[in-house]
Amino acid sequence: MIRELRRNSDGSVAVETAIFTPIFLALMLGITDLGAGMFVRMQVDAAAQAGATYAVINSSNPVCTTLTSTCLDGIEQAMNDASGNPSFCTGTVCAASIGVCADGSPKCIIVTANLPYTPILPDAVYSWTSAQNHSSTVTVRVL
């Protein structure tokens, strides 16, 4: 009787699947979370850089010398285009201002993008998947 049970493998596939599936899903969702987080960071960086580029290209234009609403709209549109999301700059995600440069130069344009990211998996599964706020600031000296 024991010999017959040792040779019987009717349920072995189901048992192996039950053991392997949770491990596979945890790794797969973890990799997906990591990739999505990296994508959000790259999206925020690209948006901030595009907004600064727009401000520099149009810095000789009187509209952008004082960051009027027309210039700010153009900066936000450039950020939306760079992020690939037409509603990226909603609420407090995008900001632009004129300030003094860190080296003492009189005029710098500072473009900032902040975007929160909430992962698929909870903190209990992976410690690095906690909700994060990705931020990128680009400071450009304007002559």
For each residue, the residues with C-beta under 8 A, 3 or more apart:
1: 4 5
2: 5 6
3: 6 7
4: 1 7 8
5: 1 2 8
6: 2 3
7: 3 4
8: 4 5
9: 12
10:
11: 14 15
12: 9 15 16
13: 16 17
14: 11 17 18
15: 11 12 18 19
16: 12 13 19 20
17: 13 14 20 21
18: 14 15 21
19: 15 16 22 23
20: 16 17 23 24
21: 17 18 24 25
22: 19 25 26
23: 19 20 26 27
24: 20 21 27 28
25: 21 22 28 29
26: 22 23 29 30 121 125
27: 23 24 30 31
28: 24 25 31 32
29: 25 26 32 33 120 121 125
30: 26 27 33 34 121 125 126 129
31: 27 28 34 35
32: 28 29 35 36 120
33: 29 30 36 37 119 120 121 126 129
34: 30 31 37 38 128
35: 31 32 38 39
36: 32 33 39 40 117 119 120
37: 33 34 40 41 117 119 129 132 134
38: 34 35 41 42
39: 35 36 42 43
40: 36 37 43 44 115 117 134
41: 37 38 44 45 134
42: 38 39 45 46
43: 39 40 46 47 83 84 85 88 115
44: 40 41 47 48 83 113 114 115 134 135 136
45: 41 42 48 49 113 136
46: 42 43 49 50 82 83
47: 43 44 50 51 79 80 82 83 88 89 94 113 136
48: 44 45 51 52 79 111 112 113 136 137 138
49: 45 46 52 53 82 136 138
50: 46 47 53 54 78 79 81 82 83
51: 47 48 54 55 75 76 78 79 82 94 96 111 113 138
52: 48 49 55 56 109 111 138 139 140
53: 49 50 56 57 78
54: 50 51 57 58 74 75 77 78
55: 51 52 58 59 64 67 71 75 96 109 111 140 142
56: 52 53 59 109 140 142
57: 53 54
58: 54 55 61 63 64 71 74
59: 55 56 64 65 109 142
60: 65
61: 58 64 65 71
62: 65
63: 58 68 70 71
64: 55 58 59 61 67 68 71 74
65: 59 60 61 62
66: 71 98
67: 55 64 71 72 96 97 98 109
68: 63 64 71 72
69: 72 73
70: 63 73 74
71: 55 58 61 63 64 66 67 68 74 75
72: 67 68 69 75 76 96
73: 69 70 76 77
74: 54 58 64 70 71 77 78
75: 51 54 55 71 72 78 79 94 96 111
76: 51 72 73 79 80 89 94
77: 54 73 74 80 81
78: 50 51 53 54 74 75 81 82
79: 47 48 50 51 75 76 82 83 88 89 94 111 113
80: 47 76 77 83 85 86 87 88 89
81: 50 77 78 84
82: 46 47 49 50 51 78 79
83: 43 44 46 47 50 79 80 88
84: 43 81
85: 43 80 88
86: 80
87: 80 90
88: 43 47 79 80 83 85 93 94 113 115
89: 47 76 79 80 93 94
90: 87 93
91:
92: 95 114
93: 88 89 90 113 114 115
94: 47 51 75 76 79 88 89 111 112 113
95: 92 111 112 113 114
96: 51 55 67 72 75 109 110 111 112
97: 67 109 110
98: 66 67 107 108 109 110
99: 108 110
100: 104 105 106 107 108
101: 104 105 106 107 108 139 141
102: 108 139
103: 141
104: 100 101
105: 100 101 108 141
106: 100 101
107: 98 100 101 141 142 143
108: 98 99 100 101 102 105 139 140 141 142
109: 52 55 56 59 67 96 97 98 139 140 142
110: 96 97 98 99 137 138 139 140
111: 48 51 52 55 75 79 94 95 96 137 138 140
112: 48 94 95 96 135 136 137 138
113: 44 45 47 48 51 79 88 93 94 95 135 136
114: 44 92 93 95 133 134 135
115: 40 43 44 88 93 133 134 135
116: 131 132 133 134
117: 36 37 40 131 132 133 134
118: 131
119: 33 36 37 122 126 129 130 131
120: 29 32 33 36 129
121: 26 29 30 33 125 126 129
122: 119 125 129
123: 126 127 129 130
124:
125: 26 29 30 121 122 129
126: 30 33 119 121 123 129
127: 123 130
128: 34
129: 30 33 37 119 120 121 122 123 125 126
130: 119 123 127
131: 116 117 118 119
132: 37 116 117
133: 114 115 116 117
134: 37 40 41 44 114 115 116 117
135: 44 112 113 114 115
136: 44 45 47 48 49 112 113
137: 48 110 111 112
138: 48 49 51 52 110 111 112
139: 52 101 102 108 109 110
140: 52 55 56 108 109 110 111
141: 101 103 105 107 108
142: 55 56 59 107 108 109
143: 107
